[in-house]
Amino acid sequence: MTEPASNAAPWLSGRRLYLTKDASTLQAQLAGTQLTLASAGALRDDISTDEISPLAAMVNFDAELGRYAHTGFTAADGTRPIGKNALRDAAPVVLVGGRRYGKGSSREHSPLAEVSAGVRLVFAESFERIYRQNADNLGLITSTDLGLLTRLERGEPVTLDQFLAGRDAQAAAILRAGGLLAYGLGHADAQPAPGPEEADRPRTLFEKIVARHRATPGFVRADLRFIHEYYTGMCHHLLAGQFGEAYRLHDASRIVCFEDHLSYVHRSPLHLGQGLVGGVRRLQRAHRDFVARHGLVDHGPLGPDQQAADADGGSQGISHAMVAERYALPGQLIVGTDSHTPHSGALGCVAFGVGSTDMANAFATGAVRFAASPEVLRIEVDAPLPAGVSAKDLVLHLLALPALRAGAGVGRVFEFGGPGVRALSIDERATLTNMTAELGGFTGIVEPDAETQRFLRERRGVDFHIEPWMASDPGARYAEVITVDAAALSAVVARPGDPGRGVPLADLPMTERPHVDIGYGGSCTAGKREDFAQYHAVLAWAAARGLRVPDGTRLYLQFGTADVRDWCAAQGWLPVFEAVGAELLQPACGACANCGPGSSERADQVTVSAINRNFPGRSGPGGVWLASPATVAASAIAGTLLSFDELQQRNPG
C-alpha cells in the first residue's frame, strides 16, 4: 500500500509523534510540538488494535480509515486525546510506542489506518506478531531499534537496510517491494509440498504439521481458509487493485465465509449512536457480493428470508467456533481472518489468524506467508483442575504470570499438555487455544487423543484415526516449559483494561467487588456447549432456590453457534435460563466485539463478561471484568462480583 522505500529513506523527513501516557503531552504534539524520546516521558504500553482502529472505523476498508487512526487511544487519565482526523491532520511520518504494540485483534484496519494517515514507520519496544505481519504486508516499516530513532532525532540519515537489519529475509523482501501483493504471485506459488521433511531431531507436533504443509520457501499450504464480513470487502479491494477485476481464487472449494460479527448491529448501542448501521450494510453487501461472485460456501444470517434474518439478528455461528465444530481435523493447517482462529488448535491442528492482505494472497495462491518457524512454549498442567475451576480460570491465571505479562509468549506457539489438559473436554481445550491471542502467541495446540476422537464422532459422525506422527516427540525442543500447579488454582477474574490483570477472586476484598450492571455469557471463548453447561449449573441451582437476576442487573446469554443453541434446547435448559431473567441471544460475536446487546452504554457501568479481552472500549465505554462462565452467572444472580462457591455460601438454604 505504501510506495517502495528507497534505500536513503527520504520518506522519514516528516514529524514524529510519541504515543505518551500523558494526554496533555500527546495533545501538545498534535498541535505542533516536536519532542524527542528523552523529553516525551513515559510511552503507552499495550496499545491495542481496538484503539488504533476502533469499531467506528471498521465499516471502512480503504483510505477513509486514515480519518480514524488511533481515535480509541486511551491515556493514563482515561481520556482519548486523539480525535477523528487528528492524526491525519498532524501528519506524523513516525509513530513511537512502548511494549507490545498492536496487541489484540488481527484487524488489518489498524496498520492500514496508520498508512492512510501518512505514517511510514512505527517504533516500539516490541510488537505483536499479527500487527507486525499486517504492517509488513502493507509496506509499513516497523522497528524495535530505538537507536535508529535517536539518529533520526539528530537528523542523521538512516538507510532502509538499517531498518531491515535483523528481519527475516522474506519480511525484508516484502518490505522492499512495498507490500505482500506487490511481492508477486511468483514468490508464493502453491506447488504440492515434497512430503514430510526427514526429522534430524525430535520435533513438536506443530513443527511436524508445518513441515507437511510447506510450499515454496516462506509459504505454507492451507487446508482451509476462512473469512468473515469485516474483511471480505477489503480482500476484494486489495485483489482487484493488484490484479484487476477479473482475478480468480485458488481452489475455492477450500474457502469458507461467515457473517458473524455484525448480525446484531440493529441492537448495538455504538452503531446506532454513531450512525454506523448504513456502513455495516455496505460491508454486508460487499461480503455477499464476493460470495456470490466466486460461488463460495457461506454461513450467513439465520432463517431462509434474508431481510427477516437481518432484522431479527443472529447468524449460523461464530466463524472459528463453527470451524472447530464442522471443519477442522487433526494434522491440518487452517488460516482465518480473526485473531482467535487458534480456537481449532484444540483438535490438534495448526490454526492461526492473518490479516486481509495475507488472506487476499492466500485466496489468490492457496499459500500463506510463513517465514521462520516460531518457538514452542509448553504449558504443562500437572493434574486435573479442581472442582469449580474451568479452563477460563486457568488461562486468566496464565495471563497474569509476570513472565507472560512481560511478553514471554509473544510470537510463540503454546502447546498445552499434561494430565490437567488431557482431562479437559475439547470445548474447554478450545478456551485455552483460543486465548493464545491474548497471551500474545502465534497459535495454540493440543495433541489429539481419545477425547478428540469422541468429539469428532459425536459432533460430526467422523471416526478419525490418529496417526502415530500426530504427537510431539519425546525430547522435542521447547523454548520454555511452564508447569501449572492445578491444585493451587481457583476462580480468577481480570480487572478492567487488560486480560493480564488477573487476580484470584478469593483474594479480592469484598469492599473492592463492584456492583454488576451487566453479565454477559457468550462469544467464541464462552459460547460453547461446555460453557452453557456451566451457566446452567449455576442458574439451575439459583432457580431451584427462587433466586433470579435482581433489578439493576441484566444477564445476556448468547450462543456461539446454532448447533450449541439447538443442543441446549434439547437438554431442556432454555426455560431455566429464562426463569432467572436471562435474555437469550442468537449466535453472533455480539457484545464481545461491541456489536450488539450486552455492550455497556455508559462509562459508569460495570460488566462481568466471559469474553476473551477487555481492552478499553472493547465492549462499550464501561469497565469489563473477565471471568469464567460460572462466575459470570453467579455474579449476575448476586448483582455483585462473586464466584459460584461464594454465591452458594451466601445462600446455604
N, C-alpha and C positions, 0 to 999 in steps of 0.2 A: 504493500500500500504506500510506502514511502519511496522516494527516489533512491536508487542505489547510491550508497555513500562513496564519495571519492576518498582516497587514502589520506588526503590532507585534512579531512573533516571540517570543511568550511561551514557546514550546517550547524556548527556549535557556537556560532558567534553571537547568539542572542542571549536573552536573560536566563537566570537560574531562579528557581523557586524552591525554597526549603520548606518541606511539609512539617512544620513545627507543632509541638503540643499546644503552644500558647496561641490563642486565637488572634490577639491583637498584633502579635509579631507576623502572623500569616497575612492578616488584612493589610498591614503596612507594606508588605512585599507586593501584594496585589495592586496597591496604589502606586507602586513605583520604586520603593526602597529596595536596593540590592544589597544582600548580605553575603557573608561567607559561612563556611561550615563552622568556623570558630566563633562567629558572632551570632549565629542563628539561635543558639540554645538547643534544648532537647528536641529531638525529632520524634515524630509519632512512629511507634512500632505497630505491627499487626494491621496495617492499612488493608482493609478487605476490598474485594471486588464489588461487594454490595455498596461500599462507599464511593468507589471510583465511578461506577455506573449504577446508581440506584434504580429502583424499579421504574420510576418515571421515565428513565432514559431507554428502557428496554423495549419500548414499542417502536424504536428506530433501529435501522440496520445499515445506515450509510453515514455520510459526513455530518448529518444532523446531530449525531451523537456528541460531537465536539462541544455543543452548547451545554451539555450536562456533565462534562468531565469533573469529577471529584465533588459534585454537589452534595454527596452524602458524607463527605469527610467530617469527622467529629473531633473537635478539640477537647483538651483536658477538662474544660469547664462545661462540656456537654453541648456547646453551641456548634453550629455548622457555618463556618465563616466563608465558604466558597459558594456563592450564589450562581444561579443559572447565567451562563455566558461569561462568568467572571474569569475563569481560567483562559478561555479562548481570547478574551479581550486583553488580558495581561500579557498573553503571548510568550510564556516562557518556553525556551527550547529544551531546557534541562530541568527535570524534577529530582528532588533528593528526599528519600525517606529513610526509615530506620530498619529494624529487623522484620523478616517475614512479610515482605511487601507483596501484596496481591493474594493474600490467603483467602480461602473460601471458595466461592462458586467458580466453575470453569468458564464463565461467560467471557467470550472474546470481545464483547461490547466494551470491556474496560480498557484494554490497550488501544482498541480502535477509537474510543472516545478521546484518549490522550493524543493519538496521532492526528485525529481530526481537529484537535485544538492547537496543533502546531508543535507538539512535543516530539523531539527526535531521540532523546536519551534520558534514561532513568537510572539514577544511582540509588543503591540501598545496601545495607549491611548483608542482607540475604533476601532471596526471592522464593516464592512458592513455585513449584515445578510447572503447573499448568499455566499460570500467568506468564512465566518467562518463555515458555514454549510458544504461547499465543503471540507474545511480543516479537519473538524471532520470526514467526510466520508472517507477520505484518511488516517486518523490516524495522521494527523499533529496537534500538540498541539498549541493552541493559548491562550494568556493570556493578560489581561489588568492590572495585579497586578505588577506594577513596583518595588514594594518592594521585590518581588521574584527575579527580575533582579538584584537588588543591592546585594542580598545574593549570587547569582551566581558569581557576580563580585568579592566578597570577598572569593570565594572558598568554601562557606558553602554548605552542602548537602540540596537538596530540593526534596521532595518526589512527586510522581505523585499525591497523594491525595491532596497535597497543590496546585498543578496546576489546579486540577479539582474542587476545592472548589468554590462554587457559581454557577457552571454549572448545568443545569438541569440533572435529573437522567438519562435520555436517552442519552444525549450527553456524559455524563461521561461513561456510559456503552459501547457506541460505541467506544470511545477512548481507553478504557481498552482492548477492543477486537482487536484493531489495525485498525478499519475502519468499515464502514457500512456493506459491503458484508460479512466480517468475523463475524459480529454480528449475522448473521444467518437468514435463512428464517423463523425459528420458532418464532422469535420476531415480524415479520411483516406479519403474515398470515392474508390475507384479508378476513375475515369472514363477512357475512352480518351484518350491524350495527343493534343494537337492536331497532332502531327507535329514533325519536326526544327526546332529553332529556327534562324532565319537567322543565319549567322555574321557578326558585325561585326568579327571579328578572327581570326587563325589560332588554331586550337584543338587541344588534345591529343586523342588517341583516347578517353581517359577522359571528357573533357568532352562529346564527341560522343555517346558511349553514354548518358551520364546524360541529356542533352538529349532523346534519343529515347525515354526511359522516364519522363519527367516526368508525374506525375498532377496532383493539386491541389498548391498551394504547400506545400513542406516534405515531400513524399512522392514516391516513385518506384514504378512498377510493376515487379514481379519476373517474369521469365520462368520461374524455378524457385525454389521454397522447399524446403529440406530440414532435417530434424531428426534427432537421434539420442536414444537411450533415456535419457540423463541429463536431458533437457529435456522430454520428452513429457508426463510426469506433471505437471510444473509448468505447462506450457502449458494442459493441461486444467483444472487447479486455478484458474488465472487467468481463463480464458474462462468457466468455469461460475460463478465467483464474481461476474463482472461482468455476464454476460448470461443466466445461468440454464442449467440442464442441457440445454435444447433448442436451444442455439446451433448454427449451421451454419457450414461452411467455404466460403470463396470459391474457386471453380474448383479443386476437389480434384484434378483431373487434373494440375495443375501442382505437386503436393506429393509429395515422395518421402521415405520414412522409412528409417532404418537402425538396426540393433543392431550396434554396432562396438566399443564401449568395454569392455564387461563380459563378453564371451563366454569369457574365461579366468579368471573370478573364482574358480573352484574350485581354481585353482593360484596364486592371488595371496597372497603371504605376509601382506600387510597386511590384506586382507579376512578371511582365515582367522584371523589372530592377534587381530583386534579383533571377531570375531563379526559381521561385516557382510554375510555371504552372504544371510541372510534379508532384509535391507533391499534388497539388489540384486535378489533375486527379486521383491520388490514393485515395484521400478522397471520390471523387465522386463514384469510383468503389466500395469502401467499403460500401458506403451508398446503392448503387443499389443492391449489393450482399445481404445485410441484408434484404432489402425489398423483394427481390425475394425468399430468403430462408424461410421467415416467411409469405409470401403472404399478405403483408400489403398494405393499401391504401397509394398511393404516389402521391404528387403533384410535378412533376418534371419540366424539361425544356418545353418550348413552342414547338408546332409542332409535327407532327407524326413521323418525322425522327429524331432519337436521335443525329446522327452526325451533321446534319444540324442545329438542335436546339442548340447544344453546340457551334457551330461556330458563329451563329448569335447573341446569347446572349438572356437573358431573361428567366423568369420562369413563372409558372402559378400564382405565387404571394408570398408575404412575409408571413411566417408561421402564426404569431399571427394576422396579418390583415385578412388572409383568415379564421382563426378560428372564428373571430368575424363575418365575412360575412356569413359563411356557417355552422358553427357547434354550437357555444356557445348558451346556453339558460339561462334565469334567474334561480337562485337557484342551478346551477350546481357547481361542483368543477373541475377545469382544471389545469393541470400542463404541462409545456413545457420547453425545454432546451434553454430558452432565457430570459434575464432579463426583456424584455418588454412583457412577457406573460400577465401581468396585463391589457394590452390593452382591453381584453374581459370583464373586470370588468365594463365597460361602460354599459353592458347589464344586470347588476345585478347578476353576478356570482362571485365566488371566484376563481381567476386565478393567479397563481404565478409561478415564474421561479425556476428551480432546475438545478443542475449540472449533470454530466454524471453518477456518482455513484448513486445518488438519482434516476435518471431515469432508470438505469440498475436494481436497486432494484424494482422500480415500474413496469418495464416490467416483471420481474420475479414473482411478487406477486400481482400486482394490487393495492398495497398500497403505500402511500407516507409518508415519515418521516414528522411528525408534532408534535412537543413537546408542550411546554406551549403556549397557545393562546396569540398572541401579543395584545398589547393595540390598541385601535382605536382612531384616531385623526380626529376630524370633521372639515372640511373646509366648512364654510357657506358663500356663495356668496349672498349678500343681495339684489341684483337687477339684471335684465338683463344687459349684457355687453353693453357699449356704441357702437354706430355705428363705424365700422372700427377696433374694438378691438376683438381679437379672443381668443380662448382657449389657444393658444400658448403664447400669451402675458400674460394671467392670470398665467400660470404655470411658466413662466420666472420670473414674479413678486413674486410668492411664493418662488421660489428657491433663490431669493435674500434677503428674510426676514432674519434678523440676527439670530433668533432662529432656523430656519430650516437650515441655513448655518452652525450653530454650532452643528447640528445633532439631533435636537428635533424630527425629523421624522424617524430617523434610526430604522428599525425593526418594525415600527408601520404600522397599516392599515390606509389608508387615505380614509375616507368616504366623498365624495363630495356631497353637497346638498345646499338647499336654492333656492330662486326664480331665481337666476342667472344660476344655473346649470340646473334647470328644463326647462329653456328657450333654452338650447343648444340642438342641434341635437345629435344623437348617435355618429356620426363621431367626433364631437367636444368634446363630453364627453370622447371619446376614447383617445384623446390627453392628457387629464388630467390623466386618469388611467394609460396610457402607461408610462408617465413620473414620476410616483411614483418611478420608478427605479432611476431616477436622484435625487429625493427627499430623497432617502435612505430608502423608505418604503418597507414593506413586500408585499403589494399589494394595489390597489385602487379599489373602488367600488362606484356605483351609484344605488340607488334604482330604480327598474323598474317601468315604468309608461306608459301613453298613447303613448309617443314618442317611447318607447321600442317596444310596440305592433305595431306601424306604421312601424318601421324599419323591424321587422320580417315579417310582412305581405308583404311589398313592395319588400324587398330583397329576401325573401325565399318563399313567399306564405304561411307562417305559421300564423294561427290565435291562438295566445298564450293567455291563461287565466292566469292572475296574481293572485296567491292565496293570501288570507289575511295575511299569515305569512311573505310574501316577502317584508318586510319593517322593519326598526328599530322601536322598541317600544318607545312610549313617556317615557321619564325618563331614557332611556338607558344610561349606564355609558361610558363616554369618558375621555380619558387621558387629553385632552385639546380641546378647541374649538377656532379655528382661524376664525374670521369674516373678510371678504374682502369687502371693500367699493368699489363696482363696478364703481360708478360714478367717482372715482379718477383714474381709470385705463386708460392707453394709450398704444401706441405701445412701446414694450420693446425689447431690444437686450441684449445678453450676450457677454461680451468681451471674446476674445480667452483664452483658458486654462482651463475653468471650467464652467458648466452650471449655477453655482450660482453667476457668476459675472455680474448679470443683472443690467441694468440701463434704465430708461425711455429714449427713443430715443430723445425726445424733450429736455432733459437735457444735451445731448451730444453736445458740441460746434462743429460747422462746421469745425473748424480747427483740430478737432480730428477725423473727419469722414474719413475713409480710402477710397482710390480708390478700386473698386471691380474688381478683376480679374475673379472670378468665382461666379456665382449664382447657387445654387443647390436647387431644389424643388423636394422632394421625400422622401423615407423611410417609415417605418410603421407609424411614427408620422405624416407625412405630404404628404402621397401619396394617401389619401382617396378622395372620391367624393367631400366632403365639402372643402378640401384643394385645389382641382383643380378648384372649383368654385371661390375660392379667387384668384388663379393665373389668371383665365380667366377674372375676373372683372378688374384687373389691366391691363392685356395685351390687352384686347379688347379696353379699354379706350386709351391705347397708340397707338394701330394700327389705331384707328379712327382719330388720330392726326398726323399720319405719323411718329410716333416715333418707334424706334427699338433698339435692343441691340447694343451699339456702338462698334467700333473696339477696341480691347484690353480687351474686356469683353466677357465671354461666359456664356450662360444660359442653364442649363440642367433641364429638367422636366422628372421625372421618376415615372411611375405609380406604386402604391403599389401592385395592383393585376390586372389580366387580366380583371376582371369584371369592375374595375374602368376605364381601358383603353377603353373598349367597350362602357361604358356609356358616356364617354367624346366624343367618335366618334359619338354616336347617338345624342348628343347635338349640333354637328357641330362645336366643339371647336378646333379640331386639326389644321385646316387651319389658325386659328387666332394665335395659338402658333408658327406655322412655319413662319407666315408672319412677326413676330417681331424678328425672328432669333433664337428662342429656338430650341435646339436639343431634340427630344423626345426619351426616352429610355424605353425599355420594362421592365416589372416588375422584381425587384430584390432589395436586400439590397443595392448593389452598393456602391456609394461613402460614404454612412453612415458608412460602415464597412471597408472603404479603399479598396474596392474590385471592382472598376470599374470607368467609366468616371465620372468626377465631382470631383475626388480627386485632390488635388494640387500636383505639381511635383517639386516645389522649395520652399525653406523656405521664400522667399520674397513675395510669392503670398498670396493674401487675398481672402478668401471665405466668402460669406454670405449665410448661409445654414438654411434650415428649419428642419434639423435633430434634434435629441434629446440630443446629447452630443458633446462636443468639447474639450475633453482632448487632451493633446499634442500627435500629430501623429495619431489621430483618423481618420482623413480624408485627410491624406497627411502631408507633412512637414510644410506647410504654416499655418498661423493663421486662425481660423474659428470663425466667429461671428454667433451666433444663433439668429434666428429671425422668425417671423410668415411667412406663405406663401405670404401674401400680401407685406410684407416688402422685402422679397427676390425678388419678381417680380419687385417691384418699384426700388430697388437698382440696379438690372441688367439693367433696362432701363436707369437709370440715370448714371450708371458707378461709382456711389459712394453710400455710405450708406444713404438711405433715406426711410422714410415711404411713403405710398401711398398718404396721405394727403399732405406731403411736395412736392412730385412729382407733384401733381395737382396744388399746389400754384406756382411752378416754371413754369408751362405750362398752364396758365389760358385760352389760346385760344383753 
